[in-house]
Every structure is written in structure tokens, then in C-alpha cells.
Amino acid sequence: MKIKKIIPILDWLPNYNSSHFKGDLIAGITVGIVLIPQGIAYALIAGLPPIYGLYCALVPQVMYAIFGSSRQVAIGPVAMDSLIVATGVSTLALAGSESYISIAILLALMVGAIQFIMGVFSLGFIVNFLSKPVITGFTSAVALIIGLNQFRNLFGVDLVQSDQIQIILEDILRQINNFNFQTTCIGLFSALLIIFFKRISKKIPNALIVVVLGILIMKFFDKSFTDVAIVKDIPSGLPKFGIPDFNLGLLRELLPIALTLVMVGYLETISIGKSLEAKQDEYRIRPNQELIALGISNMVGSLFKAYPSASSFSRSAINQESGAKTGMAALISVVMVVITLLFLMPLFYHLPKTVLASIIIVAVFGLINFKEAGFLWKANKLDFWLMLATFLATLLLGIEFGIITGVGLSLIILIFRTSRPYVAVLGKVPNSNFYKNKERFEEVIIDEDILVLRFDAQLFYANASYFRDQLEQMMDKKGSSLKLIVLDAESINRVDSTGIEMLKERIRFCQKKGILFYFAGVKGPVRDDLFRSGILEIIDLSKTYTWVVKEFMSIFSNTYSMRSYRNFNCKLTCIVS
């Protein structure tokens, strides 16, 4: 059982049958058809020769099919990671040079090693600090940056490449008169054709269609389109085994970009995997196993000339929609890439670069999530502003600063929300034994001499002062009539030493004022902490109310029903089952 968790292919391969193969075959061929032109295009984004995009589609796919917990996620070259590679490596070497290629391959090894270590030590939870609004803002901004960077190939003009939108736009406006008419026409027509086919059916290999048309046009009408840039010679053959060259100084320089790729690649993969998981019930995504699978894919891939790879949004969706059942679909896609590398590369000689640009632009602009932005505006304004801040930071400051901004803001909001949780005053619903939040139920009855409050968070050092301040405000509103405070601790899952000391201080303060302080709905672990801390010794049971606090705490259950207890001439209302 354990070996199947480590190597998931052993879980589905022994039970593989012909019905699975039919779906996998169709999906594998379909994804392979899309992957080949995308791989060539994404390599150009990364500043690498086109063939390296296909190298990236070989070994990483095989490794993920063996070790990945998802059976439908499509691994390989992706636009976002390609741009990050270009952004980071271009500062160290000239794009397309041997040194540049070597550094990009080394980067894959670094990314894979970090991902693998994180997976082994179960550090997948770290990504949880990136909330969905942050991910939405970041991916939308990166998609826009990738698309604008492809305008140089779409319009046939030598535009600057950057991960800052203001630099790109400035150069576009400055060189707008230099746009190549023929290149622009072919590129825009290709983009419109892709959009047209996508609207008809997502299963149509739109990328392949425009690639074939582009090649045919340039092959037979090349004299009419002399100004249109083409891919030209792409070497054939499979990548050779080799260990990337590296030194400690280079590793230190690459570490920031490597960490960015680790986080982005994992986010892409886990988010896609989770979305595909929701559409079936045959398997479950395991985050740490995904990190291990990605790590092995990138590490082994780097030994065969692959640059950093991750999960593709578009190809994964096509894989699922085409009927993929297992990782066999990925292996079939690999076979198609191998055939292309060995026999079909000369066919891509006349492929216009503007066609590749149109494929990329349509694909990445589809990642700009306007729908999610509208939803966040209606549902949660704070999350909307978080998404917008991440979006603008990524656009204006660059990819690395964008993700740092997103993580930082997520942590700040987490701390803010944790330090200022919701505190509710409870009142009795007329003609019932139920108590509800008086802010949500105006008809509830509030006793003048009793304060019943609920604290909706763990009580610890970050919010202990806030709890004390809120309690003081509530006590001040009650004034001298207040005789009893009951803390509904049903929502308190943990209390630390700071929270306990604050409670002790408040209980002693209440005793000086002649106010009794009791707990209700205390969960077992929290109750144990309160007992060990000596809370029981502070609460005076001998005065006014005769009550067994231990029983008071233990009989509370997950409900807001209330029972009244009387002793002498005073009333104690507590929350019990």
C-alpha cells in the first residue's frame, strides 16, 4: 500500500484495460497535437531555441505519469514559467546563447530539487499562504504580461521584452509605426481563427490548424510574404543525457527566481489538479506527492535538456475533456513528441513566428479572470482589493515582486483577521430556550444583569488584547447592573498561555467588581488547558452561585439552546445541550 502512494502508477497500471486505453489514446493524441506547436512557442518566450520546448515535453511527462497523484494533469512547457525563466536568466546571459541555455537547464534542476525536498518533508502547506484572490491577481497579471511580450512576434517589430507592463506599453506606442503589415495580418487572422474554432468546440485542435495553414501559406506563397519571420531550421533528434554545469555563485544568483518558479509551478499544478479532481471520484490529489512528482520531473528532465516545467491549464483541460483516464495519455503524448523530434521537425521550417505568437496570446489572455474579480467585488471587498493589489504589483513591479506582494498581503490580512475575530453578544429568543446573536436577531431578549458573549476564534497572544478590550466595552455598556458574565467558548479551539493569563486577569477584575465569570461550551482540549492553568482555583464557587464548573464545561454541546438555573435569588443562564 505504501509503495503505491510513493509510485501512484502502480495503483492504476495493474488494473488497466481496453476501455481506459480508448480514452487515453484519443486524449494523448489530441494533447500531443496541441503540445507540439505550444512547446515551440513557449520555448521562444523563454528565450530558448524552439526545440527545447519539445525537450521539455519528453522526460518531465514520463516522470509525472509515474509519480503524479493526478491522472489527467498535463505537464510540460507553460507560458507563465517560460516568461519567468526569460525574466530571470536574461539578467545573467544573452538570450539563446549556450550560456543562457545552460543556465535555464540548471534552473530546472534547482527547481526540481527544492520541490522534491518540500514534498519529502510535507511542506506543501506553505502554498496555503497564497489565497485564491492572490493567485487570481497574479495569474491574470502574468497572462497579460506574457501576451504583451508576444506583440513583438505578432506585429513583426523588435519590441523590448520585460515583466513590467509600463515598459512594454511605452515601447509599443513608440514603435507603432514600425509594425509589419504582412506579419500583423497573418497574426491577427490566426488569432481570430483560433477564437472561432474554440467557440465551436474545445476539442478542435485549433493550434495545429493555424500552424498547418501558416506553414502552407509561407511554403507556397513565400514570395508574397518576404517580410514575415519564420522559425527556419529546427534540429532533429532526441536530447542527450548530460549533467548541468553549475557553481555556488550561480546557484545563489538563481535562488530567487528558482523559488518563484517553485511556488508558481506548484500553484499551477495543484490548482489544476484540484479542479480536475472535482469532476471525478476515482482518485484524490495529494499535495505533497504532487511536489515530489514535480521535483522528479524537473530534476530528471534537466538531465535531458529540459527547462522548468509545470502543469498546463489548457492542455490539462483538453486532456480531461478528450476522455483521459490515466497517465497513459501523457505517455502517448510523449510518443507523438518523439516521432516529431525524429522525423517531422523539417516540416516546421516555414512556420511563421506570428502564428506562434497568436497561439500564445489567445491561450494566455484566456487566463485573465474577469469573472472572479466581479464575484469578489460582490462577495468580499477586502479579497477584491487584495486581488487588485497583487495584480497591479505584478504588472508594474514585475513577477517576483508581484508574488512577494501577494504573499505579504495574504499574511497581513491573515494576521489582521486572526487578531480581530468576531465577538457576539447573545440574547434569548422569545418563547424558546435558544440564544442568538443580537446583531443578527433584533427580537432577542437581553438580561440587564447577565452578559453572554461568544468569541469566534482561538484565543492566543495575537488577539488576547482585542478580547479584553471588547469585553471591557461590553461591561461598560451594562454598567453597575451587571452580575454575571458567561463566555460561550464553543468556537474557541485553542487557548495559549497569553490567553489564559488574560482570562485570569479578567476573572480577578470581575471578582473585585462583584461580577461572576463562568465558561460554557468549552471543548475538551481547551478545557484541559484551563484546568491545568488553575482557572478553577480563581473562580469562587462559594459565593452567590453554587455550581460545579467542571460539569458546567463538560455538558455543553454544539448548540445554542439555553437552560436557566436558579440558586438563592439569583439567575444563572448558561448554554447547555
Buried (B, 14 or more C-beta within 10 A) or exposed (E): EEEEEEBBBEBBBEEBEEEBBEBBBBBBBBBBBBBBBBBBBBBBBBBBBBBBBBBBBBBBBBBBBBBBBBBBBBBBBBBBBBBBBBBBBBEBBEBEEEEBBBBBBBBBBBBBBBBBBBBEEEBBEBBEBBBEBBBBBBBBBBBBBBBBBBBBBBBBBEBBBBBBBEBBEEBBEEBEEEBBEBBBEBBBBBBEBBBEBBEEEEBBBBBBBBBBBBBEBBEEEEEEBEEBBBBEEBEEEEBEEEEBEBEEEBBEBBEEBBBBBBBBBBBBBBBBBBBBBEEEEEBEBBBBBBBBBBBBBBBBBBBBBBBBBBBBBBBBBBBBBBBBBBBBBBBBBBEBBBEBBEEBBEBBBBBBBBBBBBBBBBBBBBBBBEEBBEBBBEEEEEBBBBBBBBBBBBBBBBBBBBBBBBBBBBEEBEEEEBBBBEBBBBBBBEEEEBBBBBEEEEEBEEBEBBBBBBBEBBBBEBBBEBBBEBBEEBBEEBEEEBBBBBBBBBBBEEBBEBBBEBBBEBBEBBBEEEBBBBBBBBBEEBBEBBBEBEBEEBBEEEEBBEBEBEEBBEBBEEBBEBEEBEEEEBBBBBBBE
